[in-house]
Amino acid sequence: MEHNTTFPIKQNELDKLREEASSYLKSVYWEQGLRAKNKEGDKQQDNILLYLSKANGGTSANQTSVSKTILKLKKKLLPDSLAIPLELNRVLLAIQEALAIGVWIKDSYYDSSGLSTLNERKSTLDTSQKREYESKMQTATAFMLFSIAYSILFEIKDESSDDLSVMKNKFAGIPELSLILPQKGISCVLFYYDKYLNHPDVIKTEQDITDFTTVYFEAIIDEINQRKGSLDYTGTLEDRTYKMERSDFSISGWETIFNDNVKSVEFNKIKFEQIVGNRDAKHFAKRLVERMLSYDFKAKKNPFQELGGFMPVFMGYGIPGTGKSMLIAAIATQLKEYSDALDIPFLFHPMPDTLISTFQGGSAEKMVQWMKPLQDPTKLIFAPIDDAENNLQERTAQGVSAGVKEVIGVFLRYTEGAYAVNYGNSSVGLFTNLPEMLDKAVISRIQGRFKIDGARTIPDFLDQDYIWWNKLDKIMPDFVNMKNPDYKWLSEQGLAKNLGEILKHSEKPTEQRVLEIYEDTEKKFKNNEHDFYAELYKSIQKTFPFFSSRDIRNIQKAVSMRLTDFDLPDNWLDKPEIFLKKDYDTKYVMLQDVMKQNMKGLNFSDIRRQEVVRYLDNMAIIADTDFKRKVGNHLKELNIRVEAEKQFKKM
């Protein structure tokens, strides 16, 4: 199910709940169920879980105080210090904050699900209303505990040990988890958490506190995940995202994706000069690398986003064999080399081939797992989707699987909207041989597109051969005994200075339907008048009904990109202290200066015309290719039928 609404968790509202959260840490009472008591009486089971501390600070066996246990651990770990150990303090604060968040989300569910009204009328409910009340109360409790555990893990998981196997061996599970009422749920969770902390074999060092807390609350989430299938009235949880104000924390349904385990995928190292032709594609790739490197890790934003020159979603398309996979590897190679030199983390994160699942909901879950790391602000992330038509195919086409529809739903949710977080450090690239097969909504999310057309000129074909036979010539110098042309090898494979060089011939559309509309509009207005484009868009929409305001925004974005279509000075990349290691505000001012210098040589009306022509041509090519392919398939079927009838008559 798509998450279509984001609800902010406001800090001033949490402030009112922190006192309630603290009260749970001071004291909770939990009456163990029969099953847990029976386990305790099983003397043959040597289980750490069965330990119940008798020295419980004067409280009864069923009453615990996490805050008192924390002070006890402080004396144990730092007996000669007045300070609370850092790990203890961090964990305690994380739990307190998580309790407040959980209560806030529980209250939100009460209101959105109608549980508040049922609760007020509890004494007058009929039988069916009582069942509804009990079901909603269980769902509220389950999601509250889920939110608490997720929030705790969000805060401390990065500080836990890479290898938790020792702690997991000590951990014997949770004997019971109550979902009857929110207060009972919290009491149950904290009761057993406290018992583990009190066991002499669990906490030996400060690090053990973080490690155990991670293991314990991961187990809480696992338990809830196993039981969530039996919960009802979950719709108002699964169609929204809760986002913490002034924080990166958010919770979307039952999703729990942590980015610390995501590793960069290995790839073949390729230089741009090894790719023949593809001037447009190589130019875009170069710009992408420079813009991503401009990301500021402290400010968690990119000055090129503010200047309008960063595209979080782009597409490269072309016929098979023109260099799409090489281009992916070349972008990754350059980003990796710069990242290593600058000592910054880089994640090469291609979409896996095994994304589509046969299980209902499985594809959406896998897609979330793939897309969630793109919201990590601590590294540069390049996320290519090769053969994008396989997983992002037009949803209305016949035979498209439910898995593909799930994947597209998640893609759309994570690439636009309040929950689509992009700091300017990650970019998703769609690469395809069949752009006409991509879902229309997916295409509309693409803000930058370029053709990957491979070798097109005589120098291109010469250089493609040269790269091949030059290897043989180095091994056996006299073997390649052919005359060289009057041409300097690879001299035409350099990168373009700007897009103007590549698009200088884009005066009018080349696609017939678009050209006719363009020329008819020119009869009414000149193409340097604003009225011209309003009339053009209106006429285009009549012929191409799917043309929308988002397409116009994409054209505007492309024009803005041209204003930032300049090379960073060479020494800015070679000497990081000049630019890359400056603070965000300084980088922004430096880029503004270069942008202003670049704009002096540009003509706005020319750029606008070129980008409009380019976009509309591209749109028409994709639409016409899809139509022609369908016509071709139908003709093929008709020819097969005619030939079959002929052969049948001869039998």
Secondary structure by P-SEA (a helix, b strand, c coil): ccccbbbbbcaaaaaaaaaaaaaaaacccccccaaaaaaaaccccccccccccccccccccccccaaaaaaaaaaaaccccccccaaaaaaaaaaaaaaaaaaaaaaaaaaaaaaaaaaaacccccaaaaaaaaaaaaaaaaaaaaaaaaaaaacccccccccaaaaaaacccccccccccaaaaaaaaaaaaaaaaacccccccaaaaaaaaaaaaaaaaaaaaacccccccaaaaaabbbbcccccccccccbbbbcccbbbbbbbbbcccccccaaaaaaaaaaaaaaaaacccccccccccccccccccbbbbbcccccaaaaaaaaaaaaaaaaaaacbbbbbccccccccccccaaaaaaaaaaacccccccbbbbbbbccccccccccccccccaaaaaaaaaaaaacccccccccccbbbbbbbcccccccaaaaaaccbbbbbcccccaaaaaaaaaaaaaaaaaaccccccccccccccccccccccccccccccccccccaaaaaaaaaaaaccccccaaaaaaaaaaaaaacccccaaaaaaaaaaaaaaaacccccaaaaacccccccccaaaaaaaaaaaaaaaaccccaaaaaaaaaaaaaaaaaaaaaaaaaaaaaaaaaaaaaaaaaaaaaaac
